[in-house]
Amino acid sequence: MKQMLFILTLCLFAGGCKKEDSPVAAPGQSATTEADLYMLGKSSTGFVFYKNSPDTISKGGNSGHPDARLRTRYNSIAAKFLDASGKVKAGTIFSDSSLIVKELYTNNALTTYVFLFKRSGDLNADANGWVWAEISPNGTAMYAANKKGAGCITCHATGIDYTRMNDAHP
């Protein structure tokens, strides 16, 4: 029951909640799991796509992801940090409850969801407050949230608050 309540609360904050003044769950109380992220991000309803387009684009030449194409979307909280053209504003530090979902495609088939969820104080968050995970379309974890982005941070550190869309896809 406690986990169900947490997931419902998480859904409200990450998926387009209109209560802008609602607080995030108290830091350090829980660990966001791959299953939580999968539930929050498997539907694109309420999200804004990078460059305001749902079309897939070719991966950047410096990408560590093996798939050929991708598209990236931002929940309503993260979308506040996009400019009119749908790109991340320079100098952005995303606020808590920002959810960014990268969808990876090979031969027009969705192969992977990659999640960045800003939740400072989360037991699975890195030192910058991001929870990282990769999940297959059927919900199977491919990169665990409890790794805290250890295999991702080095490459992502050059981006805007650890996001790479602007420099990889200008």
Buried (B, 14 or more C-beta within 10 A) or exposed (E): EEEEEBBEBBBBBBBBBEEEEEEBBEBEEBBBBBBBBBBBBEEBEEBBBBBEEEEBBEBBEEBEBEBBBBBBBBBBBBBBBBEEEBBBEEEBEBBBBBBBBBBBBEEEEBBBBBBBBBBBBBBBBBEBBBBBBBBBBEEEBEBBBBBBBEEBBEEBEEBBBBBBBBEBBE
